[in-house]
Amino acid sequence: MEPAGCPRGLLPRPCRVLVLLNPRGGKGKALQLFRSFVQPLLEEAEVSFKLLLTERQNHARELVCAEELDPWDALVVMSGDGLLHEVVNGLMERPDWETAIRKPLCSLPGGSGNALAASVNYYAGYEQVTNEDLLINCTLLLCRRHLSPMNLLSLRTASGLQLYSVLSLAWGFVADVDLESEKYRRLGEFRFTVGTIFRLATLRIYQGQLAYLPVGNAPSKMPASPEPAQKGPVDSYLVPLEEPVPSHWTVVPEQDFVLVLVLLHTHLSTEMFVAPMGRCEAGVMHLFYVRAGVSRAMLLRLFLAMQKGKHMECNCPYLVHVPVVAFRLEPRTRRGMFSVDGELMLCEAVQGQVHPNYFWMVCGSRDAPSSCEPQQRPPPEPL
């Protein structure tokens, strides 16, 4: 699958992009950062743009649902991960969703989480950086125009909701920290540190049933395109939530957890390198869970080590990682919260399946000689 109008995984030169920017994201300085750091680089690289400022939650979703996409070579999202979540779900709601989702996307960090931008930064071979350095790195990738296909997570809930994730689904400790720290948004990345300390002091246990389809047990062949009446990809690995999971799935025997995390990329924020095992293969996602019984001291140690991706070296027996293609999580109570790409979701039974290489993003590659070098080093070629 090639991106619409962009053969061989490259944006054209010159190119035209639509920029969706949340002026209230992060510390509320996204527009100022765009004018100071992003705009000069885009102009030098012959990237013309139209800037749209979002005014409320789900505004970006509404905009891309109604926007004529043909004039644009890519959609650029400058905010946190939640705004890209809105954009992708808006594209999937369009009557022409099959074509719309092929429009290349770009994530520029302008929020407080910026996990997807941090992951793209890592894939390109950059050192782990934050703030303006991360913004410059991601803008340089846009200027160099390289595209990479990305996995998409399709989610279905007990109440009938269907939505799509570009980054993660979290339940328990991680979701609590993410959502409860919203009140500290003006602190930027530091909000997660404050939220972690608070939640460690009042550590909760979450009860539920977790099951997953490991990579080795998944059928090798995916179905053909969906029926005309169906919107979105076919979730061929999933059965209705009211039915038991298939026998070739793995059911986790423990039902008391501190956290469950499904992750499509390497980072959960710019300073949370959750998946040091690297980028997921096509059609694969990371499943992490921490069983009840872990001490507060060990949990703190894990989160501190996670800043540099060293937490798997702690040999914590309560921490489990499995590469999977599908999962089901059934909380026993409504206690707790789900966070999908940093956005609140009702706590109820949910299952999901990853779809390989489903959309395109501006992204360099550690293995491709044409990808840009880290911003701290001289670039290999002028823009």
N, C-alpha and C positions, 0 to 999 in steps of 0.2 A: 504494500500500500504506500503510495507516494502522497505527500501533502498536496492539497488542492492548489494547483497553479505553481507548484514549487518542485520541479523535477530534480531528482538525484539528491534530495534532502538538503537543498540550499535555498535560502531566500534570495530573490533577485537583487541586483544592484543597478540603479537605485531601487529602493523599495519604500512602500507606504504602510504605516502601521497605525492602528487605533489604540490609543493609550487610555486605559481605565485606571484612575487614581483615586484612592481614598484619602482625602486630606486630613482625616481624623485618625488615621492609622498610627500605631506605635506612639511616639511622643508628639504627634500632631504636626510634624515637620516634613511630611512627604512631598508636598508641593514645592517647598523651598529647596529640598534636596534634588528634586527633578530639575528645577531651573538651574541649579548650581553645578550639578555633576552629570546628569544624564543628557540634557538638551545639547550642550556643546559637543559631546561625543557623537550624538546622532547626526547633528548637522555636518560634522566633518566627514562622517561615513556615508553621506547621501541617504540617510534614512529620514524621510519626511513623516510627520505625524499629525494626528488630530487628538487633542487632549479632552477627555470627558471626566469630570469630577463626580464621584458618587455622593449622594446626599443622605442615604439611609440604608439600613440593612435590606438586602435583596434588590437594591437598585441596579447593580451590575447585572444581575440575573435578568431583570426586566429589559435592560438596554440591549443585551446580546440576543434576547428573544426577538426583539423588534428590528434590530439593526440590519441594514443591507450590507452583507459581508463581502460582496464581490470587489468593491474598491480597495480592500485592504489585503496586503500580503501576510499580515500577522496581527494578532491581538496581544497587546502588551499590558500586563497587569502589575501595577505598582501599589503594593499594600502588603498585608500579611497573607497567610495561606488561605484564610477564609474567603477572600475576594476571588481567588482563582477557583475555589470550590463553587462559588456562585456562578462564575462564568461557564465552567464546564457543565454544570447542571442546567444552566440556561440554554446552552447549545444543544443539549440532549432533549430539551423540551420543544425545540423547533420542529415544524412539519418536515423540514429538509435536514433533520438531524444527522443523517448518514454523511451528507456532504459537509455540514457545518462543523462537525467534530474533527474534520480533517484540516480545518484552518489552523495553521501553526500558532502556538502560544508561547509567551515569554513571561517569566516571573522576575520582577525587579523588587528587591526587598525594601519595603516601606512600612512594615508593621513591626510587631514586637516578637513574633515567632520566627518567620522567614525560613522555615525548615526546608521547603522545596528549593528555594534559592541557595541555601547552604549545601544541599545535596548536589545540585547542578554545579556549584562551585567546586565541590569535591570531584565530581566526574571529569571536570575539565583539567584537573591536575593542579588546581590552586591550593595554596596553604589555607588552613582554616582561619578565616578572618571574620570580622563583624563590622557593623555600621557602614561608614562611607567606603571602606575598602571592599566590602562585599558588594555594595551597590556598583562600584566602578567595575569590579570583575564581571558581574552579570551584564552590565551595559556593554562591555567589550565583547562579550560573547554574542550579544545581539548585533553589534556592529560587524562581526565576522560571519554571521548569518548561518552557521552550521546548525542543522536540525537533527534530532534524535527521536525515535519512537518511544513512547512511554506506556506502561501498563495502566489500566483503569480498573478500579474495584467497584463492582456492582453490588449494592446492598438492598436487602429486602427485610422488612420488619413485620412483626405479628399484626400490627394495625393496618397493614397493606401499603405502607409507604415504600416507594422505590426511589433510590437516589444513588449518586455516584461519588466516589472518593478518589482524589488524586494523590493522597498522602497517607492517611492513617485513620484507624478507629481505635479509640481508647476507652477502657472501662476501669473504674477503681482509682487508684492513687494518681496516675498520670492525668486522667480526665479531671479529677478534682483539682489538681494543681493548675491545670490549664484554664479551667473555667472559673474557679474561685479567685484566681489572681487577676481577673479582668479589672477589678477595682483598682489595681496598681499599674494600669496600662501606661501611665505617664513615666514609669520607671524603665520602660523599654524591656530589654532582656532580663534585667535584674528582678522583674516581677516574678519570674519563675523560681528564682532563689528564695524570695520571700514566701511564695506559696508552698515551696517544698518544706521549708522549716516549719511553717504553720501546720501542714498536714502531717509531718513526722511527729509533732507533739500530740496530735490527736489521731493516731493511726487507726484506720478502719479495716475491717475484714468484710469481704463481699462474697456472697454465696451464689453459686450458679453452676450450670452444666456447660462445659466447653468440649467441643468436638471439632475435628479438622480432617481434611483430606491431604495427606502428605504428598509431596511431589512424586515419590516412587510409586504410589498407588493410583495416580491419576491416569485416565485413558489418554492415549497419545494423540487421538484425533478429535478435534473440535467440530461441532456441527457447521453446516453451511449457514448462509445469511438468514436472518429471521424472516418469518412470514410477513407479508405486506402490512397486515393489521397490527403487528407488534412493534412497539417503539423501544429501541435499545437492543443490546446484544442478548443472545439466548444464554441463560444461565444453566447450561446442560448438566452441571455437576450437582445442582441443588434439587431437593425434593421439597414439597410443601412443609412449612414449619410445623404443622400439626402431625406430621408423620415422623417416625424415628429416622435418624440419619442412616444411610446405606451401610451395609455390613463391612465394606472395605474402608470405611472411615475409622479414625482413631478417636475413642472417647476417653477423655482425661478422667482417671478415677477420682482424683481429688475434686472437691466442690467448694473449697474455701480458698479465696484468692486475695492478694493484696492489689494486684493489677493484671490486666490482660491488654495487650497491645498488638494490633495488626498494622504493619508498616510496609509501605511500598518502596521507600527510599532509605537512604543511609542516616539522615538526620531528623531529629524531632524539633530542633531549634538550631540556631547558629552555633550554640555551644553544648548541644546534646548529640554526640556522635553515637547513636544507639546501635547501628548495624555496621560495626567495623569489618564484618565479613564481606562487605562490598555491595555493589549494585546488584539488584535482583535480576535474574535472567527473565526472558520474555515469559509471561504467564506464571510468574512465581512471586510470592510475597513473604515477608518475615512475620512469624508469629512468636511473640515473647509473652511469657506469663511468669508471675512470681507467686508461689504458693504461700498460704498463711503459715506462720511459724517463724518467718524471718524476723530478726531483731531490728529494732530501730537503728542501732549502730551499723549493722551490715547494710541496711537499706541506704543509709546516708553514705556509706563507703561506696556503694554501687553508683549512686548518683554523682558523687564527686569524680569517680573514675570515668564515668560516662562522658565527661567533658572532652577527654582525649581518646575515647573509644577503648579504654582499658578495663571496663567492667567485666568482660567475659573472662579476664585473667584472674578475677577474684575467687574463682572456683566456688561460687555460692551454690549450694545444693538446692536452694529454693528457686533459683532462676533457670528457666528453660527457654531454649530457642529452637524453633523448627521451621524449615522452609515448607510452605504449603501453597495450595492452589485454591482452597475454599475452606470456610470455617462456619461454625454455628455457635452462638453464645446465648444461653437462656438464663437470665438472672432469676433467682427465686423470689425476689421482692423488687419493688420499685425504688428501693434505697440506692442512692448513688446516681451517677450521671454517665452518659455516653458523650464522647467528644469525637466528632467526625471532621477531620481537617481543621480542628480548633473550634468548630461550631457545635453548640449544644443540640443533642438529640434525645428524645424521650427514652427513658430506660425501659426497654422491653426486649423480648426475644428478637434476635437479629441474625441473619446469615448473609454470607457474601462469597463471591467468586471473582477472581482476578481474570481480566481479559488481556491477552498479550498485544503489545504494540498497537494500542487502540487510538492514540492521538499523538501529535507531534509537538515537541517543544524545542526552543532554542537551547542548545546544550553542546558543549565541547566533549571531547573524549580523551581519556588518558592514553589511549592506544593510537589515536589518529594523529599523524604528523602535522596536519593542518590546524589542529586546535591551538588556541592561544596559550601563551605562557602565563604563569602567575604574574599578577600586577606588580609585584615587587621586583621582577626581573625585566630586562629590556625586551620589548615585543619582537618576535622574529621577523615581522614585516610591518610596514606602515599601514594604517587604516586606509 
